[in-house]
Amino acid sequence: MNTTTLNTTSVLILDDLFNIENSTIKDKFMSKLSPVTDGLLLISLCAFGIIALALNFSIVLTSYIHHKILRPLDYFVANIALCDVVMLLTMYPLLIISLSKQKWSFGEMGCRIYGFIGHFTAFSSIYTLATLAVIRYLFLRHVHLKAYLLKKQLIAGIVSGIYIFFFDHYFATIV
């Protein structure tokens, strides 16, 4: 079997799997789920979204109000909660509208923006958790670094560095 036959076969399999050949622009963004499944997802995502938004927003608000008494590592928790709030306020409405209409109503550009925000919030949360884990490890393993690692300016710089690293990484892949 040569490469051309293999590529043609794999394209035909993908066409059958995703029904690309028979799809039109109109049904490109239609939901493949049943109306009942979309409805159940809509109800569960609304319920969990409201609970998650309330709890994460309370963490962000409490961190803002009591910022003078926060321990340095609390800034990481506040950053993760902030990422979740951004995700819930920007991505969930688009998802809820799409589930209620059983199609993606925001076109190609909306899809790209949705993907960017999802990538941004996930990247920020994951790297914040990873950084928190490294700092906790350094606390336990190298006790003499504890005073240095507990400076609020250092933690603020690290959190800012996560966002700078994201934008540098993201825009470097575009250009």
TORLOTOR-968849 format. One record per residue: residue number from 1; chain; x negated, y negated, z of N, C-alpha, C in turn. Coordinates in Angstrom, 1 decimal. Example, Ala and Ser with C-alpha at 12.3 -4.5 7.8 and 13.67 -1.06 7.14 Angstrom:
(1,A,(-13.2,5.7,7.8),(-12.3,4.5,7.8),(-13.2,3.3,7.8)) (2,A,(-12.8,2.2,7.1),(-13.7,1.1,7.1),(-12.9,0.0,7.9)) 
***
This chain:
(1,A,(-0.9,1.2,0.0),(0.0,0.0,0.0),(-0.9,-1.2,0.0)) (2,A,(-0.8,-2.1,-1.0),(-1.6,-3.2,-1.1),(-1.0,-4.4,-0.3)) (3,A,(-1.8,-5.5,-0.2),(-1.4,-6.6,0.6),(-0.1,-7.3,0.1)) (4,A,(0.0,-7.4,-1.2),(1.2,-8.1,-1.7),(2.5,-7.3,-1.4)) (5,A,(2.4,-6.0,-1.5),(3.6,-5.1,-1.1),(3.9,-5.2,0.3)) (6,A,(2.9,-5.3,1.2),(3.0,-5.4,2.6),(3.7,-6.7,3.0)) (7,A,(3.2,-7.8,2.3),(3.8,-9.1,2.6),(5.2,-9.2,2.1)) (8,A,(5.5,-8.7,1.0),(6.9,-8.7,0.4),(7.8,-7.9,1.4)) (9,A,(7.3,-6.7,1.8),(8.1,-5.9,2.7),(8.4,-6.6,4.0)) (10,A,(7.4,-7.3,4.6),(7.6,-8.0,5.9),(8.5,-9.2,5.7)) (11,A,(8.5,-9.9,4.5),(9.4,-11.0,4.3),(10.8,-10.4,4.2)) (12,A,(11.0,-9.3,3.5),(12.3,-8.7,3.4),(12.9,-8.3,4.7)) (13,A,(12.0,-7.7,5.6),(12.5,-7.3,6.9),(12.9,-8.5,7.7)) (14,A,(12.1,-9.6,7.6),(12.4,-10.8,8.3),(13.7,-11.5,7.8)) (15,A,(13.9,-11.4,6.5),(15.1,-11.9,5.8),(16.3,-11.2,6.3)) (16,A,(16.2,-9.8,6.4),(17.3,-9.0,6.9),(17.6,-9.3,8.4)) (17,A,(16.5,-9.4,9.2),(16.6,-9.6,10.6),(17.3,-10.9,11.0)) (18,A,(16.8,-12.0,10.3),(17.3,-13.3,10.6),(18.4,-13.8,9.6)) (19,A,(18.7,-13.0,8.6),(19.7,-13.3,7.6),(19.3,-14.7,6.9)) (20,A,(18.0,-14.8,6.6),(17.5,-16.1,6.0),(18.0,-16.2,4.6)) (21,A,(18.1,-15.1,3.9),(18.4,-15.2,2.5),(19.8,-15.7,2.3)) (22,A,(20.8,-15.3,3.1),(22.2,-15.6,2.9),(22.6,-16.8,3.7)) (23,A,(21.7,-17.4,4.5),(22.1,-18.6,5.3),(22.0,-19.8,4.5)) (24,A,(22.9,-20.8,4.8),(22.9,-22.1,4.2),(22.5,-23.1,5.3)) (25,A,(22.3,-24.3,4.8),(21.9,-25.4,5.8),(23.0,-25.6,6.8)) (26,A,(24.3,-25.4,6.4),(25.4,-25.6,7.3),(25.4,-24.6,8.5)) (27,A,(25.1,-23.3,8.2),(25.2,-22.3,9.3),(23.8,-22.0,9.9)) (28,A,(22.8,-22.8,9.5),(21.5,-22.6,10.0),(21.4,-22.8,11.5)) (29,A,(22.2,-23.7,12.1),(22.2,-24.0,13.5),(23.4,-23.4,14.2)) (30,A,(24.1,-22.5,13.6),(25.3,-21.9,14.2),(24.8,-20.9,15.3)) (31,A,(25.6,-20.7,16.3),(25.3,-19.8,17.4),(25.5,-18.4,16.9)) (32,A,(24.6,-17.5,17.2),(24.8,-16.1,16.9),(25.5,-15.3,18.0)) (33,A,(25.8,-16.0,19.1),(26.5,-15.3,20.2),(28.0,-15.4,20.0)) (34,A,(28.7,-14.5,20.7),(30.1,-14.6,20.7),(30.6,-15.8,21.5)) (35,A,(31.8,-16.3,21.2),(32.4,-17.4,22.0),(32.5,-17.1,23.5)) (36,A,(32.7,-15.9,23.8),(32.8,-15.5,25.3),(31.4,-15.6,25.9)) (37,A,(30.4,-15.1,25.2),(29.0,-15.2,25.7),(28.6,-16.7,25.9)) (38,A,(28.9,-17.5,24.8),(28.6,-18.9,24.9),(29.3,-19.6,26.1)) (39,A,(30.5,-19.2,26.3),(31.3,-19.8,27.4),(30.7,-19.4,28.8)) (40,A,(30.4,-18.1,28.9),(29.8,-17.7,30.2),(28.4,-18.4,30.4)) (41,A,(27.6,-18.5,29.4),(26.4,-19.2,29.5),(26.6,-20.7,29.9)) (42,A,(27.6,-21.3,29.3),(27.9,-22.7,29.6),(28.3,-22.9,31.0)) (43,A,(29.2,-22.0,31.5),(29.6,-22.1,32.9),(28.4,-21.9,33.9)) (44,A,(27.6,-20.8,33.6),(26.5,-20.6,34.6),(25.4,-21.6,34.5)) (45,A,(25.1,-22.1,33.3),(24.1,-23.2,33.2),(24.6,-24.5,33.8)) (46,A,(25.9,-24.8,33.7),(26.4,-26.0,34.4),(26.3,-25.9,35.9)) (47,A,(26.7,-24.7,36.4),(26.6,-24.5,37.9),(25.2,-24.6,38.4)) (48,A,(24.3,-23.8,37.7),(22.9,-23.8,38.2),(22.2,-25.2,37.9)) (49,A,(22.6,-25.8,36.8),(22.0,-27.1,36.5),(22.4,-28.2,37.5)) (50,A,(23.6,-28.2,38.0),(24.1,-29.2,39.0),(23.3,-28.9,40.3)) (51,A,(23.2,-27.7,40.7),(22.5,-27.4,42.0),(21.1,-27.7,41.9)) (52,A,(20.4,-27.4,40.8),(19.0,-27.6,40.6),(18.8,-29.1,40.5)) (53,A,(19.6,-29.9,39.8),(19.4,-31.3,39.7),(19.6,-32.0,41.1)) (54,A,(20.6,-31.6,41.9),(20.8,-32.1,43.2),(19.6,-31.9,44.1)) (55,A,(19.1,-30.6,44.1),(18.0,-30.3,45.0),(16.7,-30.9,44.5)) (56,A,(16.4,-30.9,43.3),(15.1,-31.5,42.8),(15.2,-33.0,42.9)) (57,A,(16.3,-33.6,42.7),(16.4,-35.1,42.8),(16.3,-35.5,44.3)) (58,A,(16.8,-34.6,45.2),(16.6,-35.0,46.6),(15.1,-34.9,47.0)) (59,A,(14.3,-34.0,46.4),(12.9,-33.9,46.7),(12.2,-35.2,46.2)) (60,A,(12.5,-35.6,44.9),(11.9,-36.7,44.3),(12.3,-38.0,45.1)) (61,A,(13.5,-38.1,45.5),(14.0,-39.3,46.3),(13.3,-39.3,47.7)) (62,A,(13.3,-38.2,48.3),(12.7,-38.1,49.7),(11.2,-38.5,49.6)) (63,A,(10.5,-38.0,48.5),(9.1,-38.2,48.3),(8.9,-39.7,48.1)) (64,A,(9.8,-40.4,47.3),(9.6,-41.8,47.0),(9.9,-42.6,48.3)) (65,A,(10.9,-42.3,49.1),(11.3,-43.1,50.2),(10.2,-42.9,51.3)) (66,A,(9.7,-41.7,51.5),(8.8,-41.4,52.6),(7.3,-41.2,52.1)) (67,A,(7.0,-41.9,51.0),(5.7,-41.7,50.4),(4.5,-42.0,51.3)) (68,A,(4.7,-42.8,52.4),(3.6,-43.1,53.3),(3.2,-41.9,54.2)) (69,A,(4.2,-41.1,54.5),(3.9,-40.0,55.4),(3.7,-38.6,54.7)) (70,A,(3.7,-38.7,53.4),(3.5,-37.4,52.6),(2.0,-36.9,52.8)) (71,A,(1.9,-35.7,52.9),(0.6,-35.1,52.9),(0.1,-35.0,51.4)) (72,A,(-1.1,-35.0,51.2),(-1.6,-35.0,49.8),(-1.0,-33.9,48.9)) (73,A,(-0.9,-32.7,49.4),(-0.4,-31.6,48.6),(1.1,-31.7,48.3)) (74,A,(1.8,-32.5,49.1),(3.2,-32.8,48.8),(3.4,-33.5,47.5)) (75,A,(2.4,-34.2,47.0),(2.5,-34.9,45.7),(2.7,-33.8,44.6)) (76,A,(2.1,-32.7,44.8),(2.2,-31.6,43.7),(3.7,-31.1,43.7)) (77,A,(4.2,-30.9,44.9),(5.6,-30.5,44.9),(6.6,-31.5,44.3)) (78,A,(6.3,-32.8,44.6),(7.1,-33.9,44.1),(6.9,-33.9,42.6)) (79,A,(5.7,-33.7,42.0),(5.5,-33.7,40.6),(6.3,-32.6,39.9)) (80,A,(6.3,-31.4,40.5),(7.1,-30.3,39.9),(8.6,-30.6,39.9)) (81,A,(9.0,-31.2,41.0),(10.4,-31.6,41.1),(10.8,-32.6,40.1)) (82,A,(9.9,-33.6,39.9),(10.1,-34.6,38.9),(10.2,-34.0,37.5)) (83,A,(9.3,-33.1,37.2),(9.3,-32.4,35.9),(10.7,-31.7,35.7)) (84,A,(11.2,-31.0,36.7),(12.4,-30.3,36.6),(13.6,-31.3,36.4)) (85,A,(13.5,-32.5,37.1),(14.6,-33.5,36.9),(14.6,-34.0,35.5)) (86,A,(13.4,-34.3,34.9),(13.3,-34.7,33.5),(13.9,-33.7,32.6)) (87,A,(13.5,-32.4,32.9),(14.1,-31.3,32.0),(15.6,-31.3,32.1)) (88,A,(16.1,-31.3,33.3),(17.5,-31.2,33.5),(18.3,-32.4,32.9)) (89,A,(17.7,-33.6,33.0),(18.4,-34.8,32.5),(18.3,-34.9,31.0)) (90,A,(17.3,-34.4,30.4),(17.1,-34.5,28.9),(17.5,-33.3,28.1)) (91,A,(17.1,-32.1,28.6),(17.4,-30.9,27.8),(18.7,-30.3,28.1)) (92,A,(19.2,-30.3,29.3),(20.4,-29.6,29.6),(21.6,-30.2,28.9)) (93,A,(21.8,-31.5,28.8),(22.9,-32.0,28.1),(23.0,-31.6,26.6)) (94,A,(21.8,-31.5,26.0),(21.8,-31.0,24.6),(22.2,-29.5,24.5)) (95,A,(21.7,-28.8,25.5),(22.1,-27.3,25.5),(23.6,-27.1,25.8)) (96,A,(24.1,-27.9,26.8),(25.5,-27.8,27.1),(26.4,-28.2,25.9)) (97,A,(26.1,-29.2,25.3),(26.9,-29.7,24.1),(26.8,-28.6,23.0)) (98,A,(25.6,-28.0,22.8),(25.4,-27.0,21.8),(26.2,-25.7,22.1)) (99,A,(26.2,-25.3,23.4),(27.0,-24.2,23.8),(28.5,-24.4,23.6)) (100,A,(28.9,-25.6,24.0),(30.4,-25.9,23.9),(30.8,-25.9,22.4)) (101,A,(30.0,-26.4,21.5),(30.4,-26.4,20.1),(30.0,-25.2,19.3)) (102,A,(29.2,-24.3,20.0),(28.7,-23.0,19.4),(27.8,-23.3,18.2)) (103,A,(27.1,-24.4,18.2),(26.1,-24.7,17.2),(25.2,-25.8,17.7)) (104,A,(24.1,-25.9,17.1),(23.1,-27.0,17.4),(23.5,-28.2,16.6)) (105,A,(24.0,-29.3,17.3),(24.5,-30.4,16.6),(23.5,-31.6,16.4)) (106,A,(22.3,-31.4,16.7),(21.3,-32.5,16.7),(20.3,-32.4,15.6)) (107,A,(20.5,-31.5,14.7),(19.6,-31.4,13.5),(18.2,-31.0,13.8)) (108,A,(17.4,-31.2,12.7),(16.0,-30.8,12.8),(15.2,-31.7,13.8)) (109,A,(15.4,-33.0,13.7),(14.7,-33.9,14.6),(15.1,-33.7,16.1)) (110,A,(16.3,-33.4,16.4),(16.8,-33.1,17.7),(16.1,-31.8,18.2)) (111,A,(15.9,-30.9,17.3),(15.3,-29.6,17.7),(13.8,-29.9,18.0)) (112,A,(13.2,-30.7,17.3),(11.7,-31.1,17.5),(11.6,-31.8,18.9)) (113,A,(12.5,-32.8,19.1),(12.4,-33.5,20.4),(12.7,-32.6,21.6)) (114,A,(13.7,-31.7,21.4),(14.0,-30.7,22.4),(12.8,-29.8,22.7)) (115,A,(12.1,-29.4,21.7),(10.9,-28.6,21.9),(9.8,-29.3,22.5)) (116,A,(9.6,-30.6,22.2),(8.6,-31.4,22.8),(8.8,-31.6,24.3)) (117,A,(10.1,-31.9,24.6),(10.4,-32.1,26.0),(10.2,-30.8,26.8)) (118,A,(10.7,-29.7,26.2),(10.5,-28.4,26.9),(9.0,-28.1,27.0)) (119,A,(8.2,-28.3,26.0),(6.8,-28.1,26.1),(6.2,-29.0,27.2)) (120,A,(6.5,-30.2,27.2),(6.0,-31.2,28.1),(6.3,-30.8,29.6)) (121,A,(7.6,-30.5,29.9),(7.9,-30.2,31.3),(7.3,-28.9,31.7)) (122,A,(7.3,-27.9,30.8),(6.8,-26.6,31.2),(5.3,-26.7,31.4)) (123,A,(4.6,-27.4,30.5),(3.1,-27.6,30.6),(2.8,-28.3,31.9)) (124,A,(3.5,-29.4,32.2),(3.3,-30.1,33.5),(3.5,-29.3,34.7)) (125,A,(4.6,-28.5,34.7),(4.9,-27.7,35.9),(3.8,-26.6,36.1)) (126,A,(3.5,-25.9,35.0),(2.5,-24.8,35.1),(1.1,-25.3,35.5)) (127,A,(0.7,-26.4,34.9),(-0.6,-26.9,35.3),(-0.6,-27.5,36.7)) (128,A,(0.5,-28.0,37.1),(0.6,-28.5,38.5),(0.5,-27.3,39.5)) (129,A,(1.2,-26.3,39.2),(1.1,-25.1,40.0),(-0.3,-24.5,40.0)) (130,A,(-0.9,-24.4,38.9),(-2.3,-23.9,38.8),(-3.3,-24.7,39.6)) (131,A,(-3.1,-26.1,39.4),(-4.0,-27.0,40.2),(-3.8,-26.8,41.7)) (132,A,(-2.5,-26.7,42.1),(-2.2,-26.5,43.5),(-2.9,-25.2,44.0)) (133,A,(-2.8,-24.2,43.2),(-3.4,-22.9,43.6),(-4.9,-23.0,43.8)) (134,A,(-5.6,-23.7,42.8),(-7.0,-23.9,42.9),(-7.4,-24.7,44.2)) (135,A,(-6.6,-25.7,44.4),(-6.9,-26.6,45.6),(-6.7,-25.8,46.9)) (136,A,(-5.6,-25.0,46.9),(-5.4,-24.1,48.1),(-6.5,-23.1,48.3)) (137,A,(-7.0,-22.6,47.2),(-8.1,-21.6,47.3),(-9.3,-22.3,47.8)) (138,A,(-9.6,-23.5,47.3),(-10.8,-24.3,47.8),(-10.6,-24.6,49.3)) (139,A,(-9.4,-24.9,49.8),(-9.2,-25.1,51.2),(-9.6,-23.9,52.0)) (140,A,(-9.2,-22.7,51.6),(-9.4,-21.5,52.3),(-10.8,-21.0,52.2)) (141,A,(-11.4,-21.2,51.1),(-12.7,-20.6,50.8),(-13.9,-21.5,51.2)) (142,A,(-13.7,-22.8,51.0),(-14.7,-23.8,51.3),(-14.1,-24.9,52.2)) (143,A,(-14.2,-24.6,53.5),(-13.6,-25.4,54.5),(-14.2,-26.8,54.5)) (144,A,(-15.5,-26.9,54.2),(-16.2,-28.2,54.3),(-15.7,-29.1,53.2)) (145,A,(-15.0,-28.7,52.2),(-14.4,-29.6,51.2),(-13.0,-30.1,51.5)) (146,A,(-12.5,-29.6,52.7),(-11.1,-30.0,53.0),(-10.9,-31.5,53.1)) (147,A,(-11.8,-32.2,53.8),(-11.7,-33.6,54.0),(-11.7,-34.3,52.7)) (148,A,(-12.5,-33.9,51.7),(-12.6,-34.5,50.4),(-11.4,-34.3,49.6)) (149,A,(-10.9,-33.0,49.7),(-9.7,-32.6,48.8),(-8.4,-33.2,49.3)) (150,A,(-8.4,-33.7,50.6),(-7.1,-34.2,51.1),(-7.0,-35.7,50.9)) (151,A,(-7.8,-36.3,50.1),(-7.6,-37.8,49.8),(-6.5,-38.0,48.8)) (152,A,(-5.6,-38.9,49.1),(-4.5,-39.2,48.3),(-4.9,-39.7,46.9)) (153,A,(-6.0,-40.4,46.9),(-6.4,-41.0,45.6),(-6.9,-39.8,44.7)) (154,A,(-7.5,-38.8,45.2),(-8.0,-37.7,44.4),(-6.8,-36.9,43.9)) (155,A,(-5.8,-36.7,44.7),(-4.6,-35.9,44.3),(-3.9,-36.7,43.2)) (156,A,(-3.7,-38.1,43.4),(-3.1,-38.9,42.4),(-3.8,-38.8,41.1)) (157,A,(-5.1,-38.8,41.2),(-6.0,-38.7,40.0),(-5.8,-37.4,39.3)) (158,A,(-5.7,-36.3,40.1),(-5.5,-35.0,39.5),(-4.2,-34.9,38.8)) (159,A,(-3.1,-35.4,39.4),(-1.8,-35.4,38.8),(-1.7,-36.2,37.6)) (160,A,(-2.4,-37.4,37.6),(-2.5,-38.2,36.4),(-3.3,-37.5,35.3)) (161,A,(-4.3,-36.8,35.7),(-5.1,-36.0,34.8),(-4.4,-34.9,34.1)) (162,A,(-3.4,-34.3,34.8),(-2.6,-33.3,34.1),(-1.8,-33.9,33.0)) (163,A,(-1.2,-35.1,33.1),(-0.5,-35.7,32.1),(-1.4,-36.1,30.9)) (164,A,(-2.5,-36.7,31.3),(-3.5,-37.1,30.2),(-4.0,-35.9,29.5)) (165,A,(-4.2,-34.8,30.1),(-4.7,-33.5,29.5),(-3.6,-33.0,28.5)) (166,A,(-2.3,-33.1,29.0),(-1.2,-32.7,28.1),(-1.2,-33.5,26.8)) (167,A,(-1.2,-34.8,27.0),(-1.0,-35.7,25.8),(-2.3,-35.5,24.9)) (168,A,(-3.4,-35.4,25.4),(-4.6,-35.1,24.6),(-4.5,-33.8,23.9)) (169,A,(-4.1,-32.8,24.6),(-3.9,-31.4,24.0),(-2.9,-31.4,23.0)) (170,A,(-1.7,-32.1,23.2),(-0.6,-32.0,22.3),(-0.9,-32.8,21.0)) (171,A,(-1.4,-34.0,21.2),(-1.6,-34.8,20.0),(-2.8,-34.4,19.2)) (172,A,(-3.7,-33.7,19.8),(-4.8,-33.1,19.1),(-4.4,-32.0,18.2)) (173,A,(-3.3,-31.3,18.5),(-2.8,-30.2,17.7),(-2.0,-30.8,16.5)) (174,A,(-1.4,-32.0,16.7),(-0.6,-32.6,15.6),(-1.6,-33.2,14.5)) (175,A,(-2.6,-33.8,14.9),(-3.5,-34.6,14.0),(-4.4,-33.6,13.3)) 
***
